[in-house]
């Protein structure tokens, strides 16, 4: 039983780290695209560029949304894990906070 709980903890850790990495990549893409926006004026080419960039940002936001939902599920699962197996959850928390930077 302890092996299965430990295995579950390891799986949760791996999935949590993966989701955090995906979330950071998407967040960085969104920030990078927002830095390149032009000030809107009467120029049609600039307006088209702004529209294109806004569409890209919207797309990345939509992609990030599903990752956020999945991340929230793992956070809820971690809270349940804390209640069911506090010792393993404490080890998991230590790994996340100290060994994954």
C-alpha positions in Angstrom: 0.0 0.0 0.0 2.9 2.4 0.8 4.5 1.7 -2.5 1.3 2.6 -4.4 0.9 5.8 -2.3 4.6 6.7 -3.0 4.1 5.9 -6.7 1.0 8.1 -6.8 3.0 10.9 -5.1 5.7 10.6 -7.7 3.2 10.7 -10.6 1.5 13.7 -9.1 4.9 15.4 -8.8 5.8 14.7 -12.4 2.4 15.9 -13.7 2.5 19.0 -11.6 6.0 20.0 -12.8 5.0 19.3 -16.4 1.9 21.5 -16.1 3.9 24.3 -14.4 6.5 24.2 -17.2 3.7 24.3 -19.9 2.1 27.2 -18.1 5.3 29.1 -18.0 6.0 28.5 -21.7 2.6 29.8 -22.7 2.8 32.7 -20.3 6.2 33.7 -21.9 4.8 33.4 -25.4 1.9 35.7 -24.4 4.2 38.3 -22.8 6.6 38.2 -25.8 3.8 38.9 -28.2 2.4 41.7 -26.1 5.8 43.4 -26.0 5.7 43.8 -29.8 2.4 45.6 -30.2 2.3 48.8 -32.1 0.5 52.0 -31.1 -2.7 52.2 -33.0 -2.9 55.0 -35.5 -4.4 55.6 -39.0 -2.0 53.2 -40.7 -3.9 50.1 -42.0 -0.8 47.9 -42.0 -0.3 48.7 -38.3 -4.0 48.0 -37.6 -3.8 44.7 -39.4 -0.6 43.8 -37.4 -2.3 44.7 -34.1 -5.3 42.5 -35.1 -3.0 39.7 -36.0 -1.1 39.9 -32.7 -4.4 40.2 -30.8 -5.6 37.0 -32.4 -2.4 35.3 -31.5 -2.7 36.5 -27.9 -6.3 35.3 -27.8 -5.3 31.9 -29.1 -2.5 31.6 -26.5 -4.9 32.6 -23.8 -7.3 29.9 -24.9 -4.5 27.4 -24.9 -3.4 28.5 -21.5 -6.9 28.2 -20.1 -7.0 24.4 -20.5 -3.6 24.2 -18.8 -4.8 26.3 -15.9 -7.8 24.1 -15.5 -5.6 21.0 -15.4 -3.2 22.7 -13.0 -6.1 23.6 -10.7 -7.1 19.9 -10.7 -3.7 18.9 -9.6 -3.7 21.5 -6.9 -7.0 20.1 -5.6 -5.6 16.6 -5.9 -2.6 17.7 -3.8 -4.9 19.1 -1.1 -6.7 15.7 -1.0 -3.3 14.0 -1.0 -2.4 16.1 2.1 -5.5 14.9 3.9 -5.0 11.3 3.0 -1.2 10.9 3.4 0.3 13.9 5.2 3.8 12.4 5.4 4.1 11.7 1.7 2.5 15.1 0.9 5.0 16.8 3.0 7.8 15.0 1.1 6.2 16.1 -2.1 6.0 19.7 -1.0 9.6 19.6 0.0 10.6 18.3 -3.4 8.5 20.9 -5.2 9.8 23.8 -3.2 13.5 22.9 -2.8 14.5 20.4 -5.5 12.8 21.6 -8.7 14.1 25.1 -9.1 
